[in-house]
Amino acid sequence: MGILKSACLYDKYADIQNTAARSLIEEAGAGGIARILEIGCGTGNYTRFLAEKFSEARVIAVDKSKKMVEIAKKKLAGKGIEFIVADAEDLRPEGEFDLITSNAALQWLKDFESTMLNYKNALAENGVIAFSMFGPATFWELGHSLKAALGNHVKIAAADFLKKDEITMMMNRCFKAVTVKEKIVKETFNSLAELLNKIRHTGAWGDAVKNILLWKKDAFKKTEEKYRSNFGKIEVSYQVFFCRGIK
């Protein structure tokens, strides 16, 4: 998973993540949930929703970023939530959970199916896994503009995110009653610089972009010109998948 360097600024820019969290909490189920494991808790915005909806449940929230966890701990002090600093793929959860959930984080998994099997083993019988993750059409307008301006060798991280059918296939091998829903959210910015600043503060950088980035003034100018020429404005799409399965 990507490590966010600007944890203290994350909440200011994470409106899309928060929108996904509000939708995801509806997929998480209702009663009968006593133990919850949240993966990639970030600064605790979705964690708060979980604690409010499942007020009687024990919530364990995990994130790779120590800075993120520190912010979440302060934000949710007194809520009885246990926070752990750990990587989503290295984690070996102990005990059985009624719900394993994650908001806008699992797109960074290197081995999605193996991690799903690991989480399945940590679920109680008939336990639920419910998560949101970004798909490869996220920021496609930016990716298109970068290629048009700088060449086909340049791509953004989202281009390598899993497709809906890939997710569905692997989920079906791990869980029963699988559903994968898709939602497209669009956002418009005043400038390319404003868009890139938001991406930087929400951890969505791809190395290819980060290493060039703007990189040089002429490259920046050319990219913005191509963007406006092709789309008429600086607009991006977020492809969000809402995934659910039962053990």
Secondary structure, DSSP 8 states (H G I E B T S, - for coil): ----S-GGGHHHH-HHHHHHHHHHHHHS--SS--EEEEES-TTSHHHHHHHHHTTTSEEEEEES-HHHHHHHHHHTTTS--EEEE--TTT----S-EEEEEEES-GGG-SSHHHHHHHHHHTEEEEEEEEEEEE-TTTTHHHHHHHHHHH-TT---GGGGS--HHHHHHHHHHH-EEEEEEEEEEEEEESSHHHHHHHHHHTT---HHHHHHTT-SHHHHHHHHHHHHHHHSSEEEEEEEEEEEEE-
